[in-house]
Amino acid sequence: MLADLLLGGIADTVAQSLTAIRQKAVRKPGGPDPKDDFIAIEIHELDRKNVLPQHELIPSSRYLPPPFDFERLTRFMAYGFLMAPLQHRWFSFLSHTFPITSKSGTVPALKRVAFDQLIFAPLGLSAFFTFMTIAEGGGRRAVMRKFQDVYMPALKANYLVWPLVQILNFRIIPLPLQIPFVSTVGIAWTAYLSLTNQSDEA
């Protein structure tokens, strides 16, 4: 549970750092420069989807630290902490329901992935966006808007990333290390979710 709390914090810190890099590049006259702002250009999809209004841009200054939202960090850490016991029970259920033996490994692993992606992934994303929206002070309408705007793109992205990760996880990684493995890979995923969750508010 503590590992998930820390990994959630690391992932959101990565996401906030990417946001700060993006904002710094966008503040420059003429926008990001391909020579100097490679990372900002790599996240150009966010710029196309959510152009920052001029009144929200902080003037460029080397004396200003990048903005950092500690409340947002706390929300991500709390979510990771609260989801860890549920994930542990889920992985234990999958392990007992679809045991992997020396004679039968691939088919049970594929069944675990199918169950995980068809049941837990949609519910987990629903829990994530609901928790984050409510923790940000949003109500029912805000939750519904979040689902309309970002749930399906996030679920599609999930299906591009997690089936392969979970096949590796269920086929090779021992049960006690499955949650830390998923959480470690999940740093990049959670950073993506953090950016997606934040982009809906822009």
C-alpha positions as CSV (number, residue, x, y, z in Angstrom):
1,M,0.0,0.0,0.0
2,L,2.8,2.4,0.8
3,A,4.6,1.5,-2.4
4,D,1.4,2.4,-4.3
5,L,1.1,5.7,-2.4
6,L,4.7,6.6,-3.3
7,L,4.4,5.5,-6.9
8,G,1.2,7.5,-7.4
9,G,3.1,10.5,-6.0
10,I,6.0,9.9,-8.4
11,A,3.7,9.5,-11.4
12,D,1.9,12.8,-10.6
13,T,5.2,14.6,-10.1
14,V,6.3,13.4,-13.5
15,A,3.0,14.6,-15.0
16,Q,3.2,17.9,-13.3
17,S,6.8,18.3,-14.5
18,L,5.7,17.6,-18.1
19,T,3.0,20.2,-17.7
20,A,5.6,22.7,-16.4
21,I,7.9,22.0,-19.4
22,R,4.9,22.4,-21.8
23,Q,3.9,25.7,-20.2
24,K,7.5,27.0,-20.3
25,A,7.7,26.2,-24.0
26,V,4.3,27.6,-24.8
27,R,5.2,30.9,-23.0
28,K,8.0,31.6,-25.4
29,P,7.3,34.0,-28.3
30,G,6.5,31.8,-31.3
31,G,5.8,28.7,-29.1
32,P,8.0,25.6,-28.7
33,D,11.3,25.5,-30.6
34,P,12.2,22.1,-32.1
35,K,15.8,22.6,-31.1
36,D,15.4,23.4,-27.5
37,D,12.0,22.1,-26.5
38,F,12.0,18.4,-27.6
39,I,10.0,17.2,-24.6
40,A,7.4,19.9,-25.0
41,I,7.0,19.1,-28.7
42,E,6.6,15.4,-27.8
43,I,3.4,16.3,-25.9
44,H,2.2,18.6,-28.6
45,E,-1.1,16.7,-28.7
46,L,-2.1,18.4,-25.5
47,D,-1.3,21.8,-27.0
48,R,-3.6,21.0,-30.0
49,K,-6.4,19.7,-27.8
50,N,-6.2,22.3,-25.1
51,V,-4.7,25.6,-26.1
52,L,-3.8,27.5,-23.0
53,P,-5.6,30.9,-22.9
54,Q,-3.2,33.9,-22.9
55,H,-4.5,35.1,-19.5
56,E,-3.4,31.8,-17.9
57,L,0.2,31.9,-19.0
58,I,2.7,33.1,-16.5
59,P,5.3,35.3,-18.1
60,S,8.6,33.4,-18.8
61,S,11.1,34.0,-16.0
62,R,14.1,32.0,-14.8
63,Y,13.4,33.2,-11.3
64,L,9.9,31.7,-11.1
65,P,9.8,28.0,-10.0
66,P,7.4,25.8,-12.0
67,P,4.0,25.7,-10.5
68,F,3.4,22.6,-8.4
69,D,0.0,21.5,-7.1
70,F,0.5,19.7,-3.8
71,E,-3.2,19.1,-3.4
72,R,-3.2,17.2,-6.8
73,L,-0.2,15.2,-5.6
74,T,-2.0,14.3,-2.4
75,R,-5.1,13.2,-4.4
76,F,-3.0,10.8,-6.5
77,M,-1.2,9.4,-3.5
78,A,-4.5,8.9,-1.7
79,Y,-6.0,7.1,-4.7
80,G,-3.0,4.8,-4.9
81,F,-3.2,4.1,-1.2
82,L,-6.9,3.3,-1.3
83,M,-6.8,1.2,-4.5
84,A,-3.8,-1.0,-3.3
85,P,-5.9,-3.4,-1.1
86,L,-8.5,-3.8,-3.9
87,Q,-5.8,-4.5,-6.5
88,H,-4.2,-7.1,-4.2
89,R,-7.5,-8.9,-3.7
90,W,-8.2,-8.7,-7.4
91,F,-4.8,-10.2,-8.3
92,S,-5.3,-12.9,-5.6
93,F,-8.7,-13.7,-7.1
94,L,-7.3,-14.0,-10.6
95,S,-4.4,-16.2,-9.3
96,H,-6.7,-18.6,-7.6
97,T,-9.3,-18.7,-10.3
98,F,-6.8,-19.2,-13.1
99,P,-3.8,-21.0,-11.6
100,I,-0.7,-21.1,-13.7
101,T,1.1,-24.4,-13.6
102,S,4.2,-25.8,-15.3
103,K,1.9,-27.6,-17.7
104,S,-0.6,-24.8,-18.3
105,G,0.7,-21.3,-18.3
106,T,-0.3,-19.4,-21.4
107,V,-4.1,-20.1,-21.4
108,P,-4.6,-19.2,-17.7
109,A,-2.5,-16.0,-18.2
110,L,-4.6,-15.0,-21.2
111,K,-7.8,-15.6,-19.2
112,R,-6.4,-13.4,-16.3
113,V,-5.7,-10.7,-18.8
114,A,-9.2,-11.0,-20.4
115,F,-10.9,-10.8,-17.0
116,D,-8.6,-8.0,-15.9
117,Q,-9.1,-5.9,-19.0
118,L,-12.9,-6.6,-19.4
119,I,-13.9,-6.2,-15.8
120,F,-11.2,-4.4,-13.6
121,A,-9.9,-1.9,-16.2
122,P,-13.3,-0.2,-17.0
123,L,-14.3,-0.2,-13.3
124,G,-10.8,1.0,-12.2
125,L,-10.9,3.9,-14.7
126,S,-14.4,4.7,-13.5
127,A,-13.2,4.8,-9.9
128,F,-10.2,6.9,-10.8
129,F,-12.1,9.6,-12.7
130,T,-14.9,9.6,-10.1
131,F,-12.5,9.8,-7.1
132,M,-10.4,12.6,-8.7
133,T,-13.4,14.7,-9.7
134,I,-15.0,14.5,-6.3
135,A,-11.7,15.1,-4.5
136,E,-11.2,18.2,-6.7
137,G,-14.6,19.4,-5.4
138,G,-16.7,18.4,-8.4
139,G,-20.2,17.1,-8.1
140,R,-22.3,14.8,-10.2
141,R,-22.3,17.0,-13.2
142,A,-18.5,17.3,-13.1
143,V,-18.2,13.5,-12.9
144,M,-20.6,13.1,-15.9
145,R,-18.6,15.7,-17.9
146,K,-15.4,13.9,-17.1
147,F,-16.8,10.6,-18.3
148,Q,-18.1,12.3,-21.5
149,D,-14.8,14.0,-22.3
150,V,-12.0,11.6,-21.2
151,Y,-13.2,8.2,-20.2
152,M,-13.4,6.5,-23.6
153,P,-10.0,7.9,-24.8
154,A,-8.4,6.7,-21.6
155,L,-10.0,3.3,-21.9
156,K,-8.8,2.9,-25.5
157,A,-5.3,3.9,-24.4
158,N,-5.6,1.4,-21.6
159,Y,-6.3,-1.4,-24.1
160,L,-3.2,-0.4,-26.1
161,V,-0.9,-0.5,-23.0
162,W,-2.1,-2.9,-20.4
163,P,-2.9,-6.3,-22.1
164,L,0.8,-6.8,-23.0
165,V,2.0,-5.6,-19.6
166,Q,-0.5,-7.9,-17.8
167,I,0.4,-11.0,-19.9
168,L,4.0,-10.4,-18.8
169,N,2.8,-9.8,-15.3
170,F,0.6,-12.9,-15.0
171,R,2.9,-15.2,-16.9
172,I,6.3,-14.3,-15.4
173,I,6.1,-12.2,-12.3
174,P,5.4,-14.0,-9.0
175,L,2.2,-13.1,-7.2
176,P,3.8,-11.1,-4.3
177,L,5.6,-8.9,-6.9
178,Q,2.7,-8.4,-9.3
179,I,1.4,-5.2,-7.7
180,P,4.8,-3.6,-7.4
181,F,5.5,-4.5,-11.0
182,V,2.2,-3.1,-12.2
183,S,2.7,0.0,-10.1
184,T,6.2,0.6,-11.5
185,V,5.0,0.3,-15.1
186,G,2.0,2.3,-13.9
187,I,4.2,5.4,-13.2
188,A,4.0,6.2,-16.9
189,W,0.3,5.2,-17.1
190,T,-0.6,7.3,-14.0
191,A,1.3,10.2,-15.5
192,Y,-0.8,9.8,-18.6
193,L,-4.0,9.7,-16.5
194,S,-2.9,12.8,-14.5
195,L,-2.3,14.7,-17.7
196,T,-5.6,13.4,-19.1
197,N,-7.5,14.3,-15.9
198,Q,-5.9,17.8,-15.8
199,S,-6.4,18.4,-19.5
200,D,-10.2,18.1,-19.0
201,E,-10.1,21.0,-16.6
202,A,-8.2,23.3,-19.0
